[in-house]
């Protein structure tokens, strides 16, 4: 059965497009598609769907104006997917406590597609996976539920997401989109559909596996570069050398890459490499470099907690009950996302040394922080602290001076600048940065 001209049918609004999973990736994508197609936006969370129906982004990334003039129906009912003919899967792909890919959200979405897909329909996966996951794991599930054959009765592709939460410059329309399909004809249809909303252009990958691999190495490359910076920071800290100063000097060379040390959390850089290492080990190869980088980055919270304790001891403070103020708990600056927050790990490590930790964050949800990490988010700093930890570079914190931050400290207190935003502390206080 030849691939039908799905793009033309969508453009003429004879058929509908569905986006499954309306988080940081799916919602902005669905709203852009809804500027030129009729869209069904599906999410399993009824409460999130109600928010979107009111023109509210549950992730606090998009303004109400982003919902205006869009041809989209939000739903939590899987039956509503049966009216669609082009399915885009944009659900999260996390890892479990053992660092193993957790494909439950992806399999759940595949089941919804399998129950709704019809002959001639298309499905495109955007979720970050290991090479082969689409064709080897997801499609058989769709086939078993639909009774249809992939590449014969229905058609498929893969187009990796490249959403960067908190980034107002690199948006859906301004980021080059990689697309692939089960045949050259399907790839062209997929390219045409995405081409309607991508101003930066569409790149056609030679196969689904190539597109999957391209996505997973994008974040793995960043992970390894940051791991190198973190290892340098560990070395230079022992030598009494300022890492930021070293990087500034090295950065004067034209081809030196401008990476910095820091906490590597979130749902991309700190997760995606494990998808590649999992698949690699399944086929009999142990990826030493990638796993080494992961070990370094995963060990940073424990290192920082230990370093904080050392700084408090050097400042002649008693450890038990010493008060510490942590500024920021989200995984990156100016977002509300707390998934895989390494700041939370740092806090738990600090608490294991009997430190009393207060956490504030202007973006995070107090309910989510307590539910996810068992931590109480304070409304504001209370009194004076033995240490202040500048953990996340929110704009609100970047605007504050060292003098301002040290106003929260007791005399002789410690200012730990994980993000390297400052150049020191006023006289009478201790200062340390990565």
N, C-alpha and C positions, 0 to 999 in steps of 0.2 A: 504494500500500500504506500503510495508516494506521500511525502509530507505535504499537508495542505497549507495554503497561504494564510497562516494564522495571523500574521501581522496585519494584513489587509482587512481581515474580519474584525480584529480588535479596533483598528482605526475607524472602520465604518460603524462601530458599536453594535455589530451583529453578534459579537461574543464578548465575554467578560474575562478579565484577568483577576486572579486571586493571589493575595499575599498571605502566607501562613506564618504567624509569628510577628507581633507588632512591637518589638522592643527597639533598641537603639538603631538596629539595622532595618528592620521591616517597616516601621512606621514612616520614616522619611521617604523610603523607597515607594511605599504604597501611595503616599500623598503626591509624589512626583508623577507616578503612573496615572493618577486620577486627574491630572491636568489634560490628558489626551485620550484616556480609555475609561470605560466603566469598570470600577474596581470593587472587589469584595475583600475587605480587610478582616482577617480572622485571627483571633487570639483565644487561648483556652481560659483566660482570666476574665470573668464576666465584669468584675469591678474595673479593670483596666479598659474594657470595651465601653463601659458607661462613661468613663472619663473622656475617652476619645470622641464619643458621640456629643459631648458637651464642648468639644473643641479644645480639650486639654491634653497635653503630652504627659503621660505618667512619668517619663524619664526627665522631664523639665529641660529638654533640649530645644524644643520648637515652640514658637509663640502661637497664640490663637489664630493669627493671620494665616499661618501655614495650612490651616484647615479650610479656609474660605474658598469658595468657588471650585471645590473638588467634587468629582463624581465618584463618591465612595460610600459604601455601606459597611459599617462596622458590625461585627457579629461574633458571638461565642458559640454559635450553633453550627456544628459540622455539616448539617443538612444543607446549609446555605451555600456550601462549596460546590454542590452539584450543578449549580447554574453557571459555573465558570468553565473555561476551556484552556486557559494558560495559567499554570500554577507556579508560584515562586515560593520556595521554602527558605525562610530566613530565621530559623530557630537557633538558640544558642547551642554550642557544643562544648560543655565543660569537661573537667576531669574529676575523678572521685578522690577519696582520701589517699588512695594508693598510687596516684598520678597516672591512672589508667583512663583512657577516653570513656566518657559517659555518653552513650548514644541514645539514651532513652528519649530525650526531646526530639531527636532526628527520626527515630523509629515511630514515635507518636505521630509526627507530621506526615511520615510516609504512609501510615495507616489511614489518616484522613484523606490523603490523595488517592490511595487505593480504593477507597469507598466512594470517591466522587469522579474519578477519571473515566473518560469515555473514548471510544475509537476516534482517532484523529487529534486528540488533545496533546498538549505539551506540558512538561514539568521541568523546571529549572531549579537546581539547588544552589543556594548562596552560602550556606553554613560552612565554616572552616572544618575540613576533614583531612584524613590521610589519603594519599593517592589510591584510588580503587574503591573507596567507600561508596560512592554513588552507584557504581555499576555492580559491585559485589555484595553490598549490604542493603542498600535502599531499594533498588529496582526489583529484586526478587520478592520483597515484601509487597510492593505495589502490584506486581504481577499476580501474586497468590490471592490477593483480595479482590482484584478487578477481573481476573480471568483473561487479561489482555497481555500481549507480548510486547516488551520494550523494544523500540526501534522498528516494529512492524505495525502494531495496532495503535500504539501511542509513542510519542517522541520525547526525547529528554536532552538536557544540556546541563552545564555547570558554569556559573558566573560568580566568582568569589567576591564577597563583600569587601569594601574598603572604607567603611565608615570610621571616622576618627572622632569619638565623643568629645564635646567641648570645643571642637575646631570649627570656627565660623568661616574660615577661608576655604578649606578643602571640604566641599559638600558633595552630595550625590551627583549633581550636574557637572562639577568641576574636576572630578577625578576620572581618569581614563578607566574604562570598564573592560575587563577581560571576559570574553565569552567563548563558549565551546558548544558543540552539539554532537549527537550520535552519528551524524553524517554531514557532509558539506552543505547540503540543502537545509538541514535543520539549523546548523550553525548560522547560516545567513538569515533565517527567520528570527532566530534569537537576537542576532545582531541588529536587525531592523527594529525589533520591539524595544530593545534597550536604547537604540540610537535615537528614539523619539525624545528621550529625557536626558541624554548624556551629551553635554556641550563639548566636553574634552575629547570625545572620540571613543571608538570601540576598537579593541585589539582582539583579533581572532586567533585563539590558541588552536594548535593542530589536533588536540584531542581532549576529552574530558579529564583524563589522568594528568595531562600536562597542565591544565588549568588548576586542578586540585593541588598539584605539587607546587606550582608557582605561588599560590596563596600561602601555603604552609611555610614556605621558606622565606617569605617576606618578613614575617615576625620572628622566625628563627634567626635570621641574619641580625636583626636588631638586638635580640636577646644575647647573642654571642658577643656583639660589640660592647654592649653594656656590661656583660660579665667581665670582659677584659678590663674595662674601666674600674669595675668594682675590685678586681684583683689588684690592680695598680694601687687603688686607694688603701687596701689592706697592707700592701707592702710599704707604701710611702708613710703610712701612719706609724708603722713600727720604726721607721727611719727618722721620724720627726720632720718630714718634708710635706709641704702644702701641695696636695694633689691638684687643686684648682690652679695654682701657680704653674705647676708643671705642664698642665694641659694648655694653659694660655700661651706658654712659651713654645710648646710643640706645635700649636695651632698656627703659628706664623708660617709653617711650611705649606705650600700650596695644595698638597694632596693629603694632608693629615685630616682624618675624619673627625668631625666635631661631636663625638659622643661624650656623655658625662656619667659618673657613677651615681647610684641611687637605688631606691626600692623598685623592684620589678613585679608589679601585681597586675590586677585587672583580668579581663577575660580573653585577652589576645596574646600579648608577648609572653606572659607568664604561664600560658596554657598551651598554645598552639604547638610549640616544639615537642610536647609530649605525644601529640598525635603522630608526628613523624617518627619519633624514636620507638613508639609502640609498633608501628607497621614495620619499621626496620628490623626490630628484634624478632617479629613474627616470621620474617623471611630469612632469619639466621645471621643478621649482621648487627653487632653492637656499635652504635654511633658514639665513639668516645668523646669527640670534641663537643657535640651538642649536649650530651649528658653532663660533661664537665662544667659547661657554662650554666646549665640548670642548677647544679649543685652549688656553684658559687653564688648565684643570684638568690636561690632559696635560703642560703645561709646568712644573708645580710641582716635580716631582723635580729637574729641571735647575736651577731657581732655588735650591732648598734646598742643593744641592751647591755651587753657586757661592757662596752666602751663607756656608756652612760654611768654605770656603776663605778668604773674606775675614776671617772671625772669627779663624781660626787665624793669618793673617798679622798682624792687628791685635794678637794676643796674643804676637807675636814668636816663633812656632814655625816651624821649617823644614817645608815641605810634604812633600817627598819622604820617604816612609816614616812620616809622622806617623800615630800610632795612634788609631783612632776606634772607639768602642764604640757599636753600634746596638742599642737595646732594642726588640725586636719586629719581626717581618717579615710577619705575617699581614695580610690586607687590612683587618681591623677588630679591635676588642678582644674578647678572651675567646672566640675561635673558632680552629679549626685550619686554616681555609681560606686557602690562599696564592694562589689564582687571581687573576691580574691585579694582583698586589701592586705598588703604587707605591713601597713601601719598597725592594723589590728594584731598581727603576729608580734610586732615589736612591743606593743602594749602588754600583751600576755607574757612575753618574755620578761619585761620589766617588772610586772607584778610577781613573777616567780622569785624575784630578789627581795620581796616584801616592800617594794615601793608602792606608794599610793598615787594612782594616776587619775587625773582629770582630763577629759577629752572634749574639745570644742571643734565645731566645723559648721560654717555658714551654709553649706550645701547639702550635707547628709541628713537623712531622716533619722530622728532619734529612735523611732519604733523599729526601723530596719536594722540599725546598728545593734540594738539590744537583742532583737530576734536572731540575727545572724551570728553575732560574736559575744553576746552576753555582756556587753559594755554599756554603761550609762553615759549618754551624751549630755554634757552640761550646757546650760543655756549661755553661760559666760564664765570667765575665770573668777575664782573666789579666793580672795586673799593673796598671800605671797607664797612662792614656791621655791624649792631648792634648785629646781631645774625647769627650763622651758625647752621643748623639742619642736623645732619648726619642721614639720614632717611633709606638708603638702604646699605647693607654691600657688595657693589661691591668690587671686588678685588682691583680696582684702589683706592678705599677709604680706604680699610683695610691697604694698604701699607703706608698710610700717618700718620705721627705722630701728636700729639696734637699741638705741636709747629707749624707745617706746616699748619694745619687747622686754627689755631688762627691768622695766617698771613693775613687771609681774614677779620679779625675783627678790629673794632675800639677799642681804649683803653677802657678796662672795659667791653668789649663785652661778649656775652653769647654763649657758646658752648653747644648745646643740643644733646646728644648722645643717640638716641633712641635705637640703636642696642647694646649699652653697650660694644663698641669695645675698649674704652680707659679707663684709670684709673685716669683721671683728666685733668686739663688744667694748663698752665704756670701761674705764679704769675701775677696778674693784670687782669685776666679774670675769668668769672663765668663759672662753669661746672655743668651740671645736666645730669643724665641718668636714664632710667627706672629701 
